[in-house]
Amino acid sequence: MLKAIVVDTPLINKQAITFYEKSGFVKVLGLSEEFYKTWTRMSKPV
């Protein structure tokens, strides 16, 4: 069963991040520091 939708977006893509936030996605914490230097991961329960 699908529990959440997860997307990875480059930090430079501010329009996508804004779109996902307005669509109910939240940033996922707990990934490597190296990942968060250039990307963000967002999740939304379904």
C-alpha positions as CSV (number, residue, x, y, z in Angstrom):
1,M,0.0,0.0,0.0
2,L,1.3,3.5,-0.9
3,K,1.8,5.6,2.2
4,A,3.5,8.7,0.8
5,I,4.8,10.4,-2.3
6,V,8.5,11.4,-2.0
7,V,10.3,13.8,-4.4
8,D,13.9,14.9,-4.6
9,T,14.5,18.4,-6.0
10,P,17.7,20.3,-6.5
11,L,17.9,23.3,-4.2
12,I,18.4,25.6,-7.2
13,N,14.9,24.7,-8.4
14,K,13.1,27.2,-6.1
15,Q,9.9,27.1,-8.2
16,A,9.5,23.4,-7.8
17,I,10.2,23.6,-4.0
18,T,7.5,26.3,-3.7
19,F,5.1,24.3,-5.8
20,Y,5.6,21.2,-3.6
21,E,5.2,23.2,-0.4
22,K,1.9,24.7,-1.6
23,S,0.8,21.2,-2.6
24,G,1.2,20.0,1.0
25,F,4.7,18.4,0.8
26,V,7.1,18.9,3.8
27,K,10.9,18.6,3.9
28,V,12.2,15.2,5.1
29,L,14.9,15.3,7.7
30,G,17.5,12.7,8.6
31,L,19.4,12.2,5.4
32,S,23.1,12.7,4.9
33,E,24.5,16.2,5.3
34,E,26.1,15.7,1.8
35,F,22.7,15.2,0.2
36,Y,21.3,18.4,1.8
37,K,24.1,20.5,0.3
38,T,22.5,20.4,-3.2
39,W,19.1,18.6,-2.8
40,T,16.0,18.6,-0.8
41,R,13.7,15.7,-0.2
42,M,10.0,16.3,0.4
43,S,7.2,14.0,1.3
44,K,3.4,14.0,1.3
45,P,1.1,11.3,2.9
46,V,-1.5,9.9,0.6
